[in-house]
Each structure stands twice: as structure tokens, then as C-alpha cells.
Amino acid sequence: MSATPSVWAYRTSRQRLTVWFGWLLTVALFVWCWNLMTADTMWVFVLDAPTQAADLGSRMIPPRWSYLPELMQPLWDTINIATLGTLGGVILAVPVAFLAANNTTPSRWLVRPIALSIIVASRSINSLIWALLLVSIIGPGLLAGIIAIALRSIGFIGKLLYEAIEEIDQKQVEAVTATGASRLQTIHYGIVPQIAPAFFGITVFRWDINIRESTILGLVGAGGIGLKLQSSLNVLAWPQVTVILLLILLTVIASEWVSAKVRSAIS
């Protein structure tokens, strides 16, 4: 009598049981989190949300186009906040990136952890929170918005840039070093040319992101078009809110287009 051929299975019985047990725990965790988050939810308001949204939408139409000229200066302020904030972030992030990269840091046990901590701290705190802190420290206005954008940009630019530095071709660096070049000359001639395309791409990409973030900084008093949005929301001027939101949308689309064109040109 011939032996029964063995049937191949992707997982053993124990592995399948483990997978099903994992899914069961996931579902149980989801149900527990859902109950925890919705414990104080008033479902009568949730069920009435479509009606309220439709009512609000009807108040926002038609847009008050006559309000548009008043938004040009705040829009220009918003673009300046994003641009100057990005420039400040670049100036601060470049040295941090060189200190954080394994192949350029002067000390892997002291300087590098400090530089990485700066990057993590910058990335962990949202620009809106930075703006809240700065408005309470230096007062409301464009300066608070610019510094908030700069502090937020350090982590983004620094992280991507130090990763680009670590991925360079070390042979070019060794060739420059072999000529007797100093450390600064080695960085200038051996590293900078290799990371320049990545640097410009990262900078333009961050500027594009900062355009979006700077539009809401005015909600906490950091200037720009967000200040007009907050004022209109406070007085329930919904037709004005529509114009502001449309203008923000067009600005973001324009910045996306500029960013894509610049990045394609340098790639």
C-alpha cells in the first residue's frame, strides 16, 4: 500500500492558530479603544451632523468675492512666513545635519546624539504648537510665525539631509583628502557637490509644506491669512470663509506646481 503524499501548507497548524489569535487580539483592542474614545460621545449630535453640515454649506454660498482685495496683503504675509521660515530652517538645519551624520560628525558619542535630539525635538512639535509658544513669548505677529516655521523645518530638513550625507560616495571624499585638503575643504569639494541636488529638492519640498502650514498659524495669532480666517469664523461670516478657503486652496495648488517644477529641474 503506497504512502499518502504530504500536502504542502503555507503555515503549520500552530502558525495558523497564532495568526488567528493575533487577529482576535487586534479586533478586541480596536473594540476596547472604540468604546474608550466614544464613551462621552452624544450620538444625537452625530446623527444630526449631515443636516448641520448641509445648513452650514448653504450659508457659505455664494462666496463674498468683494472681500478678496482685503486678503491680498495677508496672503503675501503668509507666503513670506513660509519662505523666510524655510530659509531660517535651512540655515539652522545644515550644521545640525553635518553634526548628526555618521561620516561627518566630530563625535559619535557626544555631538551626534545632541544633534539627533535637536532633530527629534523639532519633528515632534507641530508648527502650530511652536506658534502658540512663541506668541506667548514674543507676542503675536509675523515674527512668531516665521520662527515657528523655522523651528519646525529643522527636523525635517536635518533628518533628510544627514541621511543624504551618510549615503555619499566615500571614494570622492578620500580622493579630496589625499590631496592634503583641510576638513572644511573636504566638505566643500568632496561632500557638498554630492548632496547639492538632494539639498535643493528637500528645501523646495519643505517650502511647499510650509506654505500649507503657515496658512493656519494666524489662528493662534502668528499672522498671515489664518488671522483673517479666524476673524471671519468669530463673526460667523461664512461667505468670507468660503473666499478664504478657496484662496488657500489655490495657493497650495500653485505651491505644489512650483515645487514639482523645481524638483524636476534639479533631478
C-alpha distance (Angstrom), angle and dihedral (degrees) to the residues before:
residue distance angle dihedral
M1 . . .
S2 3.83 . .
A3 3.80 120.8 .
T4 3.82 118.6 -106.4
P5 3.82 108.7 -103.3
S6 3.79 114.4 -116.2
V7 3.80 117.0 -112.5
W8 3.80 116.6 -134.7
A9 3.80 115.4 -127.9
Y10 3.78 128.1 -169.5
R11 3.81 90.8 -135.0
T12 3.77 134.5 19.6
S13 3.79 120.6 -117.5
R14 3.80 90.7 -100.2
Q15 3.81 91.8 50.3
R16 3.81 92.0 49.4
L17 3.79 90.0 49.6
T18 3.82 89.9 50.0
V19 3.82 91.5 50.8
W20 3.80 92.8 49.5
F21 3.79 90.4 47.1
G22 3.81 89.2 51.4
W23 3.80 91.1 51.8
L24 3.80 90.1 48.3
L25 3.80 91.0 53.1
T26 3.82 90.3 47.6
V27 3.80 92.3 52.6
A28 3.79 91.3 45.9
L29 3.81 91.0 49.8
F30 3.82 90.8 49.2
V31 3.81 92.1 50.5
W32 3.80 91.3 47.8
C33 3.82 92.7 48.9
W34 3.81 91.5 46.0
N35 3.81 92.1 52.1
L36 3.80 90.3 46.6
M37 3.81 94.0 50.6
T38 3.80 95.7 43.8
A39 3.81 97.9 41.9
D40 3.81 92.2 106.5
T41 3.81 97.1 32.8
M42 3.79 115.5 126.7
W43 3.79 101.3 -143.5
V44 3.78 92.6 -166.6
F45 3.82 88.1 70.8
V46 3.80 91.8 45.4
L47 3.80 91.4 53.0
D48 3.81 89.7 48.3
A49 3.84 92.4 49.4
P50 3.85 96.6 96.0
T51 3.79 90.8 54.2
Q52 3.81 92.3 47.8
A53 3.81 91.7 46.7
A54 3.80 91.2 51.6
D55 3.81 90.4 48.9
L56 3.80 91.8 50.1
G57 3.80 91.1 47.5
S58 3.80 90.8 53.4
R59 3.82 90.1 53.8
M60 3.81 91.4 52.3
I61 3.81 93.4 57.2
P62 2.97 128.2 114.7
P63 3.83 99.8 32.0
R64 3.80 117.2 -128.8
W65 3.81 98.0 -118.0
S66 3.81 91.4 177.5
Y67 3.81 86.4 72.2
L68 3.80 91.9 62.9
P69 3.87 98.1 89.1
E70 3.81 90.0 58.0
L71 3.81 90.0 58.6
M72 3.80 98.2 57.3
Q73 3.81 96.1 82.9
P74 3.84 94.2 44.9
L75 3.81 88.8 47.7
W76 3.80 90.3 52.0
D77 3.81 88.7 49.1
T78 3.80 89.8 52.2
I79 3.80 92.1 52.0
N80 3.81 89.7 48.3
I81 3.81 91.3 50.1
A82 3.81 90.3 52.9
T83 3.81 94.7 44.0
L84 3.80 98.5 44.5
G85 3.79 91.2 40.1
T86 3.80 90.4 53.0
L87 3.81 90.6 48.3
G88 3.80 90.9 50.7
G89 3.79 90.9 46.9
V90 3.81 91.1 51.7
I91 3.81 92.6 50.1
L92 3.80 91.0 51.5
A93 3.81 97.3 38.0
V94 3.82 99.5 52.3
P95 3.83 96.9 66.5
V96 3.81 90.2 40.5
A97 3.82 89.8 53.6
F98 3.82 92.7 51.2
L99 3.81 90.0 48.4
A100 3.81 91.1 48.9
A101 3.80 98.1 47.7
N102 3.80 115.2 96.9
N103 3.79 94.4 -134.3
T104 3.82 98.1 47.2
T105 3.80 106.0 32.6
P106 3.82 115.2 109.5
S107 3.82 90.9 -142.1
R108 3.81 127.7 22.7
W109 3.79 92.9 -168.6
L110 3.82 101.0 46.7
V111 3.80 115.3 11.3
R112 3.80 97.7 37.8
P113 3.84 95.7 53.5
I114 3.81 89.7 49.2
A115 3.82 91.6 50.6
L116 3.80 91.6 47.2
S117 3.80 89.9 49.3
I118 3.81 89.9 54.8
I119 3.80 90.5 51.0
V120 3.80 92.8 48.2
A121 3.81 92.8 46.7
S122 3.81 91.7 50.6
R123 3.80 93.1 48.5
S124 3.79 93.6 45.1
I125 3.80 96.5 58.2
N126 3.79 117.8 67.2
S127 3.80 119.1 -130.2
L128 3.81 89.9 -117.0
I129 3.81 89.9 58.8
W130 3.81 90.6 46.3
A131 3.80 87.8 52.1
L132 3.81 92.0 49.9
L133 3.79 90.8 52.5
L134 3.80 94.4 45.1
V135 3.81 94.2 46.8
S136 3.79 88.7 55.4
I137 3.83 90.8 47.4
I138 3.82 105.4 40.1
G139 3.79 99.9 14.1
P140 3.80 132.3 -111.2
G141 3.79 121.8 -47.7
L142 3.77 144.9 82.0
L143 3.81 94.5 -59.1
A144 3.79 91.5 64.5
G145 3.80 89.9 50.7
I146 3.81 93.7 48.6
I147 3.80 93.3 49.9
A148 3.82 91.5 45.3
I149 3.80 91.3 53.6
A150 3.82 90.9 45.9
L151 3.80 93.8 50.7
R152 3.79 91.4 47.7
S153 3.82 91.7 48.2
I154 3.81 94.7 55.1
G155 3.79 93.5 74.7
F156 3.80 96.1 45.1
I157 3.80 96.6 46.2
G158 3.80 94.3 36.8
K159 3.81 94.6 52.2
L160 3.81 96.3 47.7
L161 3.79 92.5 41.7
Y162 3.80 96.8 50.1
E163 3.81 89.1 49.0
A164 3.81 88.7 52.7
I165 3.82 89.9 49.7
E166 3.80 91.3 52.2
E167 3.82 90.8 52.5
I168 3.83 96.9 55.0
D169 3.79 123.3 119.0
Q170 3.80 105.1 -95.6
K171 3.81 91.8 -160.0
Q172 3.80 90.4 72.8
V173 3.79 90.4 50.4
E174 3.80 91.3 49.3
A175 3.80 90.7 49.5
V176 3.81 91.7 54.2
T177 3.81 91.6 44.5
A178 3.82 90.7 51.4
T179 3.82 89.7 61.9
G180 3.80 89.3 64.4
A181 3.81 95.2 -103.0
S182 3.79 119.3 163.6
R183 3.80 121.8 -115.9
L184 3.80 91.8 -98.0
Q185 3.80 91.7 48.8
T186 3.79 90.5 48.3
I187 3.79 90.3 54.6
H188 3.80 91.8 45.6
Y189 3.81 97.7 48.1
G190 3.79 103.3 23.6
I191 3.82 105.9 36.5
V192 3.80 110.0 21.0
P193 3.85 95.6 60.3
Q194 3.80 89.8 52.5
I195 3.80 96.3 50.4
A196 3.83 98.1 36.7
P197 3.85 95.9 95.9
A198 3.81 91.4 47.5
F199 3.81 90.9 45.8
F200 3.81 94.6 54.0
G201 3.80 91.9 43.4
I202 3.81 91.9 51.0
T203 3.81 92.0 46.6
V204 3.80 94.5 51.3
F205 3.80 91.4 44.6
R206 3.80 91.1 51.6
W207 3.81 90.9 47.8
D208 3.79 88.4 54.7
I209 3.80 90.3 52.1
N210 3.80 91.7 46.2
I211 3.81 91.1 54.9
R212 3.79 88.2 62.4
E213 3.78 95.3 42.6
S214 3.80 94.4 47.6
T215 3.81 91.5 57.1
I216 3.82 90.9 71.5
L217 3.80 100.7 38.9
G218 3.79 89.5 89.2
L219 3.80 88.1 68.5
V220 3.80 87.5 75.7
G221 3.81 96.3 38.1
A222 3.82 100.5 -90.5
G223 3.81 94.7 125.9
G224 3.77 132.8 -117.0
I225 3.77 131.3 90.7
G226 3.79 90.8 -40.5
L227 3.79 88.0 72.6
K228 3.81 89.8 59.5
L229 3.79 89.7 47.2
Q230 3.80 91.1 52.8
S231 3.81 91.6 48.1
S232 3.80 92.0 50.7
L233 3.79 92.0 47.4
N234 3.80 91.4 50.4
V235 3.81 92.5 56.7
L236 3.84 93.7 38.0
A237 3.81 91.6 -119.1
W238 3.80 93.7 160.5
P239 3.84 97.5 171.1
Q240 3.82 87.6 57.2
V241 3.80 90.3 48.1
T242 3.80 88.9 55.7
V243 3.80 91.9 54.3
I244 3.81 91.5 48.1
L245 3.81 93.1 49.1
L246 3.81 91.9 48.4
L247 3.80 90.8 49.0
I248 3.81 90.9 49.8
L249 3.81 89.7 49.5
L250 3.81 92.2 51.5
T251 3.81 91.0 46.9
V252 3.80 92.2 51.9
I253 3.81 91.2 47.9
A254 3.80 90.3 50.5
S255 3.81 92.0 49.2
E256 3.81 90.1 48.8
W257 3.80 89.8 53.0
V258 3.82 93.3 48.1
S259 3.78 91.5 46.4
A260 3.82 92.9 49.9
K261 3.82 92.4 48.2
V262 3.80 93.7 49.2
R263 3.80 94.0 45.9
S264 3.79 92.0 48.4
A265 3.81 90.0 49.7
I266 3.81 93.8 53.6
S267 3.80 97.4 39.7
